[in-house]
Each structure stands twice: as C-alpha cells, then as structure tokens.
Amino acid sequence: MGNTLIALAVAVVGVAGTLIASVLSPRMLARIQAEQFERQQRAADAQWIREQRVAEVEKRRACYVTANSGYRRHRIELMKYLWLVHKAEVTASARADLEETRHSMHTAFAEAQMVASDAVLRELDAMTVTLAGAYSRTLLLADGDPQPGWSFEEIQTELLRLGDRWKDMRGIMRADLGVDPGPADA
C-alpha cells in the first residue's frame, strides 16, 4: 500500500501541477507582456520628448537667426541712411529701404516674442529700444529738427556701439541653444 499511496500522491501532484500550470502560465505570460508593453511605452515617450526638445531648439535657432539677421540689417540700413542724411543725399528709395528693414526687424521681434527665452528677449528688447531711438533721432535730423545732444556723430557713435552689444546678444542666443558662446571678439 505504501507504493500505491506514493504513486497516487505523485499522480495527484502531477495532475495538479498540470492544471495549475495551465492557469498560471497565461497569467505569467500576461504579466511579462504588460511589463514589456510598459517598457516600450516608456521608451516611446522618452523618444517623443527628445524629438520635441530637438524641434524646440531648432525652432528657437531659426528664430534667432531671423532676429539676428533682421536687427543687423536694420542697423546697417539705418547707418547708411544716417550717412545719406549727413551728406544731404536722402532719396525716396533710401527711405523705402530703411522702412522695409525696420518692418522686417519688427516681424523678427514678433516671432522672437513667441519662442525666445527670457534672457534673449531682454537683449532683443534693449536692442529694439536703442534702434528705435536711433531711428527717430535720425529722422528728426533728416527733417532738420535734431534733438539736442544728438548730432550726426552722436547717433553714429550709438549705432557703432551696438556692434559690441551684438556680441553679447549673440553669446546669450548661443548659450540658450546650448552652443559654445564662442570668442567674445569674433
């Protein structure tokens, strides 16, 4: 009888194991698949976040390029116009060119207000104020009604000083993009 009981016990354990395995196996498989799905979901989420960050940086970079170009172009055109005022050779075409670059600068500034960092916006705001002041003083000078203390030379000096300020602004833009600011005198 001892062997019979052992054989019966082994048979019961074997049958029970087979029955339990058929119940536990799908559960374990489901758990493994759920964990695998969660890992894939986390990886996909992380990839999406990386792609969004790259797209955001690219958008800011394009904005900074446009702003930098627009502001520089307006400054150069303003310096050319100031020189024409000084030589008394202002033309309607020169005034139209100045206005076109001014509007391009304002468009670039409007775009920057939507995507630029606070540090870059502070620099652009200051640059805008300085350029607007030089613009209005230049127009008053052209009309023969200069503001006291703002002769041709003083306006020109202010516009030339903006070149140094450009280096600071460029460094802030590059730092915001995670790029080495580069040499200060480049």
Stockholm file with secondary structure:
# STOCKHOLM 1.0

chainA/1-186         MGNTLIALAVAVVGVAGTLIASVLSPRMLARIQAEQFERQQRAADAQWIREQRVAEVEKRRACYVTANSGYRRHRIELMKYLWLVHKAEVTASARADLEETRHSMHTAFAEAQMVASDAVLRELDAMTVTLAGAYSRTLLLADGDPQPGWSFEEIQTELLRLGDRWKDMRGIMRADLGVDPGPADA
#=GR chainA/1-186 SS CHHHHHHHHHHHHHHHHHHHHHHHHHHHHHHHHHHHHHHHHHHHHHHHHHHHHHHHHHHHHHHHHHHHHHHHHHHHHHHHHHHHHHTTCCCHHHHHHHHHHHHHHHHHHHHHHHHCCHHHHHHHHHHHHHHHHHHHHHHHHHTTCCCTTCCHHHHHHHHHHHHHHHHHHHHHHHHHTTCCCCCTTC
#=GC SS_cons         CHHHHHHHHHHHHHHHHHHHHHHHHHHHHHHHHHHHHHHHHHHHHHHHHHHHHHHHHHHHHHHHHHHHHHHHHHHHHHHHHHHHHHTTCCCHHHHHHHHHHHHHHHHHHHHHHHHCCHHHHHHHHHHHHHHHHHHHHHHHHHTTCCCTTCCHHHHHHHHHHHHHHHHHHHHHHHHHTTCCCCCTTC
//
